[in-house]
Amino acid sequence: MAAQNDILLKMEKDYFQDILPPQGSTAPKPPPPREVPPPPNEPPQNARSIRNITVSPRAPRRRMFGGGDMHEGHHEAPPPPPKHLRRGPRMWIWIVAVVFIAILGAIFALAMRPTKITVIPRTQGIVFDSSLLFSAQPAQNAPLGALPYTVQTTELEDSAVVSAEGTENVQEKASGTITVFNEYSALPVRLIENTRFETPDGLIFRTPSEILVPGRTGDTPGQISVTVIADQEGERYNVGPISRFTLPGLRGTSDMYADIYARSTTSMSGGFSGTRPAVAPAALESAKAEMRGRLEQKARAAAESQQGGASVVLHDLVKITYTTLPATPEAGGQVRLHERAVVEIPIFPAEAFAQTVARGVSADAEEGGIVLRGVENLAASLAETEEAVSLGTTPFAFSLSGTAQVVWNVDTAELAEALAGREKAAFQALIAGFPGIEEARARIQPFWSSTFPSEPSAIQVVIEEPALPGA
């Protein structure tokens, strides 16, 4: 038993000797093990605090939900905000910059506007008294300072269809208006009743009464308009216009024959000889009234077309001469009636008319310094009978009724020239030198300047149109 224990002890001893080096051995000792620092998230050994326990993220577990996968215990991150919200601060910077640039642009535009002068011209209202007469003279022999006029002649026609009642035998002479000229003498020439006027084709027309042809003025022949009637019935006398009528009764005096003549600007009409459809008198008068009513409207429109900035037309002085033309047959037992109107429109130069009116109402106005507004609303009346007036050849007197306004002209170019380069403080003193200005306002640009631009073209002058009296 003791021997057995010895064997065991020896075995243990041999075992440890195999492991441990023998005493006194020079074998090198193995280097001590390197200390490896713990991972950052791992607590050092022997640190047992619960705060030092590293919790590794668990792999998410999935579960099925509605055909899709969701992480159990895991909340999805919210979606990123829209771009216009994420870039909010930068957008505000751009908005502020744009507003600032717009304000600068507006200030620049205001500063660069042209200098503007607003002018209210001097005016004077007029209430016309019918007792005040104005005299008009034919332009070809009007003396200096008189009110001249010319005549615009227009020929119009209208027709209407009515039922015919049988036939009638008609013998009618053509008639029309001619203008007689006197280049022969500075004295008037008297022509007796039934004086003959001959066309180049040998047709004779006669004056129904005596006429007095005015004498020439310098190189301008005297002239007068008269009505002539064909020597015989028939449609062959419906001729014209005729460039020259001669006077057969003056052939014995060659100078008078050459220098006293006539011409027409409208056709002769009304000549007829034969049978034509008859119309009941009542139907004829009714149709004639309708046709002449339409012709009068056309005549007024023609007169209105002559009204303009340089011309004045008084509608009540327009002369309309009506002529009934031969009727013509229509299908179905009807007949077409024809009516002609010769419209004579006196036309006055606007400047001369304004000056004549200003003198009549004692308005202090220089020549060419005023205009007359509201003329189209005035009523006019001849002082003599219409038959005594031969428009274009004789003077006539007329009166006016209604209200109008004299407006003084302002020379805008002269005003701009006077203001160029001057101080703003001198503005009112300069304006006082223009008698046609009632009031004026100035806006100088740029707004910080106290001097008008040196170039007149940089000064804009605007005339405010005054309101008419009673408007």
C-alpha positions in Angstrom: 0.0 0.0 0.0 2.8 2.3 0.9 4.5 1.3 -2.3 1.5 2.1 -4.3 1.3 5.6 -2.7 4.9 6.1 -3.6 4.2 5.3 -7.2 1.4 7.8 -7.3 3.5 10.6 -5.8 6.2 9.9 -8.2 3.8 10.1 -11.1 2.5 13.4 -9.9 6.0 14.6 -9.5 6.9 13.5 -12.9 3.8 15.1 -14.3 4.6 18.5 -12.9 8.2 18.2 -13.9 7.1 17.8 -17.4 5.2 21.0 -17.1 7.4 23.2 -15.0 11.1 23.7 -15.9 13.6 22.3 -13.6 15.1 24.5 -11.0 18.3 26.2 -12.1 17.3 26.0 -15.7 18.4 28.9 -17.9 15.5 28.6 -20.4 14.0 32.0 -21.1 10.8 32.8 -19.5 7.9 33.3 -21.9 7.0 37.0 -22.2 4.0 38.1 -20.2 0.8 38.2 -22.2 0.0 41.5 -23.9 -2.9 43.2 -22.4 -5.5 43.8 -25.1 -7.7 46.9 -24.3 -11.3 46.2 -24.1 -13.6 47.3 -27.0 -15.0 50.8 -26.5 -18.4 49.5 -25.7 -17.2 46.7 -23.5 -16.7 47.4 -19.8 -13.4 46.5 -18.3 -13.2 43.2 -16.6 -14.5 43.0 -13.1 -16.8 46.0 -13.8 -20.1 44.5 -13.0 -22.3 47.7 -13.0 -25.5 47.4 -15.0 -24.5 50.6 -16.9 -21.5 48.8 -18.2 -23.5 46.0 -19.8 -23.4 46.2 -23.5 -26.7 45.5 -25.2 -26.2 44.3 -28.8 -29.0 45.3 -31.2 -31.3 42.5 -31.8 -32.0 41.4 -35.3 -35.5 42.6 -36.0 -38.2 40.0 -36.1 -40.7 40.3 -38.9 -44.3 39.4 -38.9 -46.8 39.5 -41.8 -49.4 42.2 -41.8 -51.8 42.7 -44.6 -49.6 40.9 -47.2 -46.5 42.9 -46.3 -43.8 42.8 -43.7 -43.5 45.0 -40.7 -40.8 45.1 -38.1 -42.1 44.2 -34.7 -41.2 46.7 -32.2 -39.7 49.0 -34.8 -41.2 52.5 -35.8 -40.5 53.7 -39.4 -38.7 57.0 -39.7 -41.0 59.9 -40.8 -40.7 61.0 -44.5 -38.4 64.0 -45.2 -40.1 67.4 -45.4 -40.9 68.9 -48.9 -38.2 70.8 -50.7 -39.9 74.2 -50.4 -39.9 73.7 -46.6 -36.4 72.3 -46.3 -35.1 75.4 -48.3 -37.3 77.9 -46.5 -34.6 80.3 -45.3 -33.0 80.5 -48.7 -36.4 81.1 -50.4 -37.1 84.1 -48.1 -33.8 85.6 -49.1 -34.7 85.4 -52.8 -38.1 86.9 -52.1 -36.7 89.8 -50.3 -34.1 90.3 -53.1 -36.8 90.3 -55.8 -39.0 92.8 -53.8 -36.0 95.1 -53.3 -35.1 95.0 -57.0 -38.7 95.8 -57.9 -38.8 98.8 -55.6 -35.5 100.0 -57.1 -36.9 99.6 -60.6 -40.1 101.5 -59.7 -38.0 104.4 -58.2 -35.8 104.4 -61.3 -38.9 104.5 -63.6 -40.4 107.4 -61.7 -37.1 109.3 -61.8 -36.7 108.8 -65.5 -40.2 110.1 -66.5 -40.1 113.2 -68.8 -40.6 116.6 -67.3 -44.3 117.3 -67.8 -46.1 120.7 -68.0 -49.9 120.6 -67.7 -51.6 123.7 -69.1 -55.2 124.8 -68.7 -55.9 127.4 -71.5 -57.8 130.6 -71.1 -61.5 130.3 -72.1 -64.6 132.5 -72.5 -68.1 131.2 -72.7 -70.5 132.8 -75.2 -74.3 133.0 -75.3 -75.3 134.1 -78.8 -78.1 136.7 -79.3 -80.0 136.4 -82.5 -79.9 140.1 -83.0 -76.1 139.9 -83.6 -75.5 139.5 -87.3 -72.4 138.1 -89.0 -71.5 138.8 -92.7 -70.0 136.2 -95.0 -68.3 136.9 -98.4 -67.5 134.6 -101.3 -63.9 133.6 -100.9 -62.9 134.7 -104.4 -63.6 138.3 -103.7 -63.7 138.6 -99.9 -61.9 141.7 -98.6 -59.1 141.4 -96.0 -60.5 140.8 -92.5 -63.9 139.6 -93.8 -65.4 136.1 -93.1 -64.9 134.2 -96.4 -66.8 131.1 -97.5 -66.7 128.5 -100.2 -69.4 126.1 -101.4 -69.2 122.4 -101.7 -71.9 121.0 -104.1 -73.1 117.4 -103.8 -75.7 115.7 -106.0 -77.9 112.9 -104.4 -80.7 110.7 -105.7 -83.3 108.5 -104.2 -86.2 106.4 -105.6 -89.3 104.5 -104.6 -91.6 101.9 -106.2 -95.4 102.5 -106.3 -98.3 101.0 -108.1 -99.2 102.5 -111.5 -102.7 103.5 -112.4 -102.8 103.7 -116.2 -100.7 106.1 -118.3 -100.3 109.8 -118.9 -98.8 112.0 -121.6 -96.1 114.2 -120.2 -94.2 117.1 -121.7 -91.5 118.5 -119.3 -88.4 120.6 -119.7 -85.1 119.8 -118.1 -83.5 122.3 -115.7 -80.4 122.8 -113.6 -77.9 125.2 -112.0 -75.1 126.9 -113.8 -72.4 129.4 -112.6 -71.9 132.5 -114.8 -68.4 134.0 -114.8 -67.4 137.6 -115.7 -63.8 138.0 -116.8 -64.7 140.8 -119.1 -65.1 143.8 -116.8 -64.5 145.0 -113.2 -68.0 146.3 -113.4 -71.1 144.1 -113.0 -72.7 142.8 -116.2 -76.5 142.7 -116.5 -78.1 139.8 -118.4 -81.8 140.1 -119.3 -84.6 137.5 -118.7 -84.4 134.5 -121.1 -80.7 135.0 -121.9 -79.5 132.0 -123.8 -76.8 129.6 -122.7 -75.6 127.1 -125.3 -73.9 123.8 -124.8 -71.0 122.6 -127.1 -73.7 120.3 -128.7 -76.0 123.3 -129.5 -78.6 122.7 -126.8 -80.1 126.0 -125.5 -81.0 126.8 -121.9 -82.5 130.1 -120.7 -82.5 132.1 -117.5 -86.1 132.6 -116.2 -85.3 136.1 -114.8 -82.8 138.9 -115.1 -79.4 138.4 -113.4 -76.5 140.6 -112.5 -73.0 139.1 -112.8 -70.5 140.7 -110.4 -67.3 142.3 -111.9 -63.9 140.7 -111.7 -61.5 141.4 -108.8 -58.0 141.6 -110.1 -57.5 138.3 -111.9 -60.4 136.6 -110.2 -63.6 136.7 -112.3 -66.9 137.7 -110.8 -69.4 134.9 -110.6 -73.0 134.0 -109.8 -75.0 130.8 -109.7 -78.4 130.8 -111.5 -81.1 128.3 -112.5 -81.7 127.7 -116.2 -84.4 125.8 -118.0 -84.2 123.9 -121.3 -85.5 125.6 -124.4 -87.6 122.6 -125.3 -89.1 119.5 -123.7 -87.5 116.1 -123.9 -84.9 113.8 -122.3 -82.1 114.9 -124.6 -81.7 118.0 -122.5 -80.8 115.9 -119.5 -77.1 116.6 -120.0 -74.1 117.6 -118.0 -72.1 118.6 -116.2 -71.0 121.0 -118.9 -67.5 122.6 -118.8 -68.5 125.7 -120.8 -71.7 127.4 -121.9 -71.4 130.2 -124.3 -73.8 133.2 -124.7 -75.0 133.4 -128.4 -76.4 136.9 -127.8 -72.8 138.2 -127.2 -71.3 137.0 -130.5 -71.4 140.5 -131.9 -68.9 141.6 -129.2 -66.0 139.2 -129.4 -64.4 140.2 -126.1 -67.6 139.8 -124.1 -68.4 136.6 -126.0 -65.0 135.2 -124.9 -64.9 136.5 -121.4 -68.5 136.0 -120.2 -69.3 132.3 -120.0 -70.9 129.6 -117.7 -70.3 126.1 -116.5 -72.3 123.5 -114.5 -71.1 121.1 -111.9 -74.3 119.0 -111.8 -76.5 117.5 -114.5 -79.6 119.0 -116.0 -82.6 116.8 -115.2 -86.4 116.5 -115.5 -86.7 116.6 -119.3 -89.3 114.2 -120.7 -91.7 114.0 -123.6 -94.1 111.1 -124.1 -96.3 108.6 -122.3 -95.4 107.1 -119.0 -97.1 105.2 -116.2 -99.4 107.3 -114.1 -99.4 107.4 -110.3 -102.3 108.4 -108.1 -101.7 111.9 -106.7 -101.9 110.8 -103.1 -99.4 107.9 -103.6 -97.1 110.3 -105.6 -97.0 112.9 -102.8 -96.5 110.3 -100.1 -93.6 108.7 -102.0 -92.1 112.1 -102.8 -92.2 113.1 -99.1 -90.4 109.8 -98.1 -87.7 110.2 -100.7 -87.0 113.8 -99.8 -86.8 112.9 -96.1 -84.1 110.3 -96.9 -82.3 112.8 -99.2 -82.3 115.4 -96.4 -80.7 112.8 -94.0 -78.0 112.1 -96.7 -77.5 115.9 -97.2 -76.9 116.4 -93.5 -74.4 113.5 -93.4 -72.6 115.1 -96.4 -72.5 118.4 -94.5 -71.2 116.7 -91.4 -68.4 115.1 -93.4 -67.1 118.6 -94.2 -66.9 119.6 -90.6 -63.4 119.4 -89.3 -60.6 121.0 -87.4 -59.9 123.5 -90.3 -63.5 124.0 -91.4 -66.8 125.1 -89.9 -70.2 124.1 -91.3 -73.5 125.5 -90.1 -76.2 122.9 -91.0 -79.0 125.5 -91.1 -77.2 127.3 -93.9 -77.0 124.2 -96.1 -79.2 124.7 -99.2 -81.0 121.7 -100.7 -82.8 122.0 -104.1 -85.1 119.1 -105.0 -85.9 118.0 -108.5 -88.5 115.3 -109.5 -87.1 113.1 -112.3 -89.1 111.1 -114.8 -90.6 107.9 -113.5 -89.6 104.6 -115.1 -91.8 101.5 -115.5 -91.2 98.4 -113.3 -92.5 94.8 -113.7 -95.9 93.9 -112.3 -97.7 97.1 -113.2 -95.5 99.2 -110.9 -93.5 102.4 -111.5 -90.3 103.7 -110.0 -90.3 107.3 -108.9 -87.0 109.3 -108.8 -86.0 112.3 -106.8 -82.8 114.3 -107.0 -81.3 116.7 -104.4 -78.5 119.3 -105.2 -76.9 120.1 -101.8 -74.9 123.3 -101.5 -72.8 123.4 -98.3 -71.2 126.8 -97.2 -67.8 126.1 -95.6 -66.0 128.7 -93.4 -62.3 128.6 -92.5 -62.3 127.7 -88.7 -59.7 130.3 -87.8 -61.5 133.2 -89.6 -64.8 132.1 -88.2 -63.5 132.1 -84.6 -61.9 135.6 -85.2 -65.2 136.9 -86.5 -67.2 135.6 -83.6 -64.5 136.9 -81.1 -64.8 140.4 -82.6 -68.6 140.2 -82.4 -68.6 139.3 -78.7 -65.6 141.6 -77.8 -63.2 138.8 -76.9 -59.6 140.0 -76.7 -57.9 137.6 -79.1 -54.9 138.0 -81.4 -55.1 136.7 -85.0 -54.9 133.0 -85.0 -54.8 132.9 -81.2 -58.1 131.2 -80.5 -60.4 128.4 -81.6 -64.2 128.1 -81.2 -65.7 125.0 -79.6 -69.3 123.9 -79.7 -70.0 125.3 -83.2 -71.8 122.1 -84.2 -74.5 122.8 -81.6 -75.2 126.3 -82.9 -78.4 127.2 -84.8 -78.0 129.7 -87.7 -80.6 131.8 -89.6 -80.3 133.8 -92.8 -81.0 137.4 -92.4 -82.6 137.5 -95.9 -84.8 135.1 -97.9 -83.1 132.0 -99.3 -84.1 132.9 -102.8 -82.1 136.2 -102.5 -78.9 134.3 -101.7 -76.9 132.7 -104.5 -74.4 130.6 -102.5 -70.9 131.0 -103.8 -71.5 134.2 -105.7 -73.2 136.6 -103.3 -72.5 137.7 -99.7 -75.1 137.0 -97.1 -75.7 137.8 -93.4 -76.7 135.3 -90.7 -77.4 135.1 -87.0 -76.5 132.5 -84.4 -78.2 131.1 -81.3 -77.0 128.8 -78.6 -73.8 128.6 -76.6 -70.1 128.1 -77.5 -66.7 128.7 -76.0 -63.7 130.7 -77.1 -60.5 128.8 -76.3 -57.1 130.5 -76.5 -54.3 128.6 -78.3 -51.1 127.8 -76.5 -47.9 127.4 -78.5 -46.5 124.3 -76.8 -43.1 124.5 -78.6 -42.6 128.1 -77.6 -43.5 127.2 -74.0 -41.0 124.4 -73.8 -38.3 126.6 -75.3 -39.0 129.3 -72.7 -38.7 126.8 -69.8 -35.6 124.9 -71.0 -32.8 125.2 -68.5 -34.7 127.6 -66.2 -35.1 127.3 -62.4 -38.3 125.9 -61.1 -38.8 129.0 -59.0 -39.2 131.1 -62.2 -42.0 128.9 -63.5 -45.0 131.1 -62.6 -43.3 134.2 -63.8 -42.6 132.6 -67.2 -46.2 131.3 -67.5 -47.5 134.9 -67.0 -45.8 135.8 -70.3 -48.3 133.5 -72.2 -51.7 135.3 -72.3 -53.4 132.1 -73.5 -52.7 130.2 -70.3 -55.1 130.3 -67.4 -53.2 127.9 -65.2 -50.3 125.6 -65.4 -48.6 122.9 -63.3 -45.0 121.5 -63.6 -43.6 118.1 -62.7 -39.8 118.2 -63.0 -37.9 114.9 -63.4 -35.9 113.5 -61.7 -37.8 114.6 -58.7 -34.7 115.9 -56.8 -33.9 118.4 -59.6 -34.9 122.1 -59.2 -34.1 123.0 -62.8 -36.0 122.3 -66.0 -34.1 120.1 -68.6 -31.9 122.1 -70.9 -33.3 120.5 -74.0 -36.9 121.6 -74.9 -37.6 118.2 -76.4 -37.2 116.7 -72.9 -40.2 118.9 -71.7 -43.6 117.4 -72.4 -46.4 120.0 -72.6 -50.0 118.7 -72.2 -53.1 120.9 -72.9 -56.1 120.0 -70.8 -59.3 120.4 -72.8 -61.7 122.6 -70.9 -65.3 121.5 -70.4 -68.0 123.2 -72.5 -70.4 125.5 -70.6 -73.3 123.5 -69.3 -71.6 120.1 -70.0 
